[in-house]
Amino acid sequence: MIRDATPQDFAAILALNDAAVQFTSAMDAARLQQLHAQAAYHRVVEVDASVIAFLLALRERAAYDSPNYQWFQRSYSRFLYIDRIVVDAAARGGGLGIQLYEDLFAFAARTHATRVTCEFDVDPPNPASEKFHARFGFREVGRQRVGSSAKQVSLQLREIDDGTV
C-alpha cells in the first residue's frame, strides 16, 4: 500500500536510507524532519505493517541546500525534484519503484508540475538507475561533480505536459 509518510515512519525511513547511503546521501533524524516539512511528496510503501520503500520529492523554491536541487532551481522555474527513492534490498525487483514513480507522476500532473527532475550517479556508475530512469522517459539535461568528491551525477528531466504517466 502506498500512503503518505508520517513521523511514525521516520525510523524505518532512516534505516532504509542508511542501507542505501552509497546511492543517496546521509540523513539523520533532524535532516529527515526538515526534508519532510519541505516535501511536496513524501510517500511510503507499507507491506504487513512494515515500511519497505519511500520516495521524497520537493517543488521549486524549497529552502534546500542540495547542490543538485539548486542546479534545477537555477535552470527551471517549475519542477518536482526527486530527492531520494529507496526500496528495501529484499523487495527490489518487485515493481515498488515503478509503483512509486507512477504515483509521483500522477501527483505531478494533478499539481501542475511541468517537469519531474532527479539525478543518478555516473561516476561511479549506477547502471540500474540509468536503465530505470530511461524506462520512464527521463533525459539528461546536465552533469556535475558533487562537492569535493570525485562523484559525478547525471541531471535528469522528464516533461509532464499532458497528465499521462
C-alpha positions in Angstrom: 0.0 0.0 0.0 1.3 3.5 -1.0 0.4 6.1 1.6 1.7 9.5 2.9 4.7 9.3 5.2 4.2 10.3 8.8 6.7 10.9 11.6 5.9 7.4 12.9 7.6 6.1 9.7 10.9 8.1 10.3 12.8 5.3 12.0 12.1 2.9 9.1 12.9 5.6 6.5 16.2 6.4 8.2 17.1 2.7 8.3 16.2 2.3 4.6 18.3 5.4 3.7 21.2 4.2 5.7 21.2 0.8 3.9 21.4 2.7 0.5 23.6 5.6 1.5 26.1 4.9 -1.3 23.3 5.9 -3.7 21.6 8.7 -1.7 23.2 10.9 0.9 23.4 10.5 4.6 20.4 11.7 6.6 19.8 11.9 10.3 16.5 12.4 12.1 16.8 16.2 12.1 17.6 16.3 8.4 14.6 14.0 7.7 12.3 16.2 9.7 13.5 19.2 7.7 13.0 17.5 4.3 9.6 16.1 5.3 8.4 19.6 6.3 9.5 20.9 2.9 8.4 17.9 0.8 5.6 18.3 -1.7 5.5 14.5 -2.0 6.7 12.1 0.7 5.1 8.7 0.5 6.0 5.2 1.7 5.1 1.6 0.6 3.8 -0.4 3.6 3.6 -4.2 3.5 2.5 -6.2 6.5 2.8 -3.1 8.8 6.4 -2.5 7.7 7.7 0.4 5.6 9.8 -1.1 2.8 10.2 1.8 0.4 9.9 5.6 0.3 10.1 8.5 -2.1 10.7 12.1 -1.2 10.3 15.0 -3.6 10.3 18.8 -3.4 8.9 21.5 -5.5 10.7 24.6 -6.8 11.6 27.3 -4.3 12.2 25.0 -1.4 14.9 26.0 1.0 17.0 23.0 0.2 20.8 23.1 0.2 21.4 20.1 -2.1 23.7 21.2 -5.0 21.7 19.0 -7.4 18.4 20.6 -6.3 20.0 24.0 -6.6 21.1 23.2 -10.2 17.5 22.6 -11.1 16.4 25.7 -9.2 18.7 27.8 -11.3 17.7 26.1 -14.5 13.9 25.7 -14.3 11.0 27.8 -13.0 8.7 24.8 -12.3 9.6 21.3 -11.3 9.2 18.5 -8.9 12.6 17.2 -7.7 13.0 13.6 -6.6 15.4 13.9 -3.7 15.6 10.2 -3.0 13.8 6.9 -3.5 14.8 3.8 -1.6 13.4 0.3 -1.8 14.4 -2.3 0.8 17.0 -4.7 -0.8 14.8 -7.7 -0.1 11.9 -6.1 -2.1 13.9 -4.8 -5.1 12.8 -6.1 -8.4 9.2 -6.4 -7.3 7.9 -3.3 -9.0 7.7 -1.0 -6.0 9.9 1.7 -7.5 7.7 1.6 -10.6 4.6 2.0 -8.5 6.1 4.9 -6.6 7.2 6.7 -9.8 3.7 6.2 -11.4 2.1 7.6 -8.2 4.6 10.5 -8.3 3.9 11.3 -12.0 0.1 11.3 -11.3 0.8 13.7 -8.4 2.9 15.9 -10.6 0.1 16.1 -13.2 -2.5 16.8 -10.6 -0.4 19.6 -9.0 0.7 21.1 -12.4 4.4 20.3 -12.1 5.6 20.7 -15.6 8.8 18.7 -15.0 10.0 15.9 -12.8 13.7 16.1 -12.2 16.3 13.9 -10.5 19.9 12.7 -10.7 21.8 9.5 -10.6 25.5 8.7 -10.3 27.5 8.3 -13.5 30.9 8.2 -11.7 30.9 5.8 -10.0 28.3 4.4 -12.4 24.8 3.3 -11.4 23.6 1.4 -14.5 20.4 0.1 -12.8 19.3 3.7 -12.0 20.2 4.8 -15.5 18.1 2.0 -17.1 15.2 2.6 -14.6 15.0 6.3 -15.5 15.3 5.7 -19.2 12.3 3.5 -19.0 10.2 6.4 -17.8 11.5 8.8 -20.5 13.9 10.8 -18.4 16.7 12.5 -20.4 20.0 14.1 -19.4 20.0 17.9 -19.2 23.4 18.3 -17.5 26.1 16.8 -15.4 28.0 18.0 -12.4 30.6 16.9 -9.8 29.2 16.8 -6.3 31.2 18.6 -3.6 34.8 17.9 -3.2 34.3 14.2 -4.1 35.0 12.6 -7.4 31.3 11.7 -7.6 29.6 12.9 -10.8 25.9 12.9 -11.4 23.7 12.9 -14.5 20.9 15.6 -14.0 17.7 14.1 -15.5 14.4 15.6 -16.5 11.0 14.2 -17.6 8.4 16.6 -19.0 4.9 16.3 -17.6 2.7 18.1 -20.1 -0.5 16.1 -20.6 -1.1 14.3 -17.3 -0.3 10.9 -18.6 2.0 8.5 -16.8 
